[in-house]
Each structure stands twice: as structure tokens, then as C-alpha cells.
Amino acid sequence: MIFKNVLFILVVFLTFTFCDSSSNIVGSNEDVEINNVSFIVDTTYLMNSQLYAKGRVTNLGTKSTESPWYVEAQFYTDSTYKLKLGGDYTEIGVPLDPYQSTFWTLSFSTSTVDVNEYPNFRVSDFRAIYKN
């Protein structure tokens, strides 16, 4: 009985120590991708131990998007795109008719990595999605 209690406490401790619950899950296979969109990154910056990317998304399709929909991307340490830091997504609250654009902002921070060490970070693997 004592062993089970100690094991339970250890599992709970490790879960809270090594899992960063503030990270957003991106790249889920359950999400529905919106095709025919293009992404432009206007700026990236590091502020207060948080990585930021801002840009625009354009609907290049023949159908309007339906609200709400989401923009998601992955954050990488540099332009080699070999070391992934994590990802973020943001809700877009307006529909886009064909060839309309809107702005997006994504951010990333974590307690497991000092993002200040990666001022030359990059953002990639963009998707426009409907969440299920």
C-alpha cells in the first residue's frame, strides 16, 4: 500500500514537472485543413521571454472560410528548421471571402526551454484549420 502511494505521488510529481500545460497542441490529425490559403510572416521578435510572429493569411480559394477558424504554426530555433521548440494557434473570428486577407499573431513560451537563447528563431508549418 505504501509503495502504491509513493508511486502515485511520484507519477503526479513527474507529470507536473515535465509537462508544460501552457503549450498549445498543434498539428492534430483531427483538425480539418482549409486549402488554398497563403501565409506571410511580416515580423518576428523576442520580448519578455516569449517568441512572437505576426503576419497575414489570404484566402486563395473559391469559397469563403467560416468562423471560427484557426491559424497554427510551429516555432523552430533557427533557419535550419531541425530543432522544433513548439507551436501555437490563434482563433480567427472573421470569415474570409476569396482573395481577402486578415492579420494573425502567434506566440510561444515554455518553462522547459529558455527561448531567449534563440533570437533568430523561425516559424513554419503553417496551417489554416477548423478545430474538431
N, C-alpha and C positions, 0 to 999 in steps of 0.2 A: 504494500500500500504506500509506504514512504517512497519507494522507487517510482511509482506512478505519479505521485505528487511532484517529485523533483523533476521528472521527465516533462511533465506538463508545464511547469514553471520555466524550464529551460527552453522548450519549444516556443512559448509565448515571448520570452526574452529575445530569442534569436529572430523571431518574426518581426518584432518591433525595431530591433537593432539594424537588420539588414534589408528590410523592405522599405522603400521610400514611397509612402502612400500619397505624397503630393504630386507624383508624376502622373501624367495623363497617359492612358493606354491608346496608342495609335497603331494603325495598320491591321486592325481586326478584319478577319475574313467575313465577319457577319455584316459589316458595313456595305452599303450599296454605292459603288463608284458612279460619279457623274462624269460622263465622257465629254470630250470636246471643250475643255477649258484650258486656258493658259495662265501661267503664273509668272509674275515678275517680282523679283526682290529689289525693292528700292533702297533699303538700308538695313544694315545690321550693326548692333552696338552692344557693349557690355556696360551695365550700370547696377550698382548695389548688389554684386554677386549674382546677377541674373543676365542671361543672354536674351537679346531681343532681335526679332526680324520683322520688318514691315514691308508691305508691298501691295500689289494689285492682282486680282483674278478677273479674267474675262471669259464670258460665255461665248464660245465659238460655234456652238451647236445651233440647231434649227428650232429647238424647244426651249421654253423658259424653265429656269430652276424653280423649285417650290420651297418655300420657307417652312421650317428652318432647315438649313443645310450647313455643312461644316467644311472648313479648310484645315488640313493637317499636314505636318511635315516632320522630318527628323533633323536633329541637330548633331553635327559632326565636329570633331576637334579642329580640323583644318581642311584644306582643299584636296587632300588625298582621299577623303571620304572613307577611310579604313577604320577609324575608331568612332563609333556612334556613342553620343552622350545620352540621348533620349529623344523624346518627341513632345509635341504639343498639338492641340487643336483648338479652334475657336468657332463659335457659332456665328453664322451669317444670317441675320434676321430679315433680309430683304430678298425677294426673288430677282433674278436677272433675266431679262429678255435677251434674245440673241444679239450678240455684239455689245452688250452692256458690260460695264466693269464696276467693281467695288473694291474697297480697301480691306486689308486684313492685318492683324498684328498677332504674332506668336511670341511666346517667351518660354524660357527653360531655366530651372534652377533645381538643385538637388543637394541633399545633405551628405551624399556619398562621394561627391567629386567637387573639388574646388574649381568652379568654372572660370575663376579669374586667371587660371593658368592657360586659358585658351582664347586670347583676344582675337585670334584670326579664325575663329570658328566659321563654319559654313552651314547652310540649311539646304536640304534637298529632299527628294522622295515626296513631293507634294501630291496630295490627292484632294479632290472635292468629293464629298460623300454625303449620303443620307445615313444617319445612325439608326440602327435597328434596336 
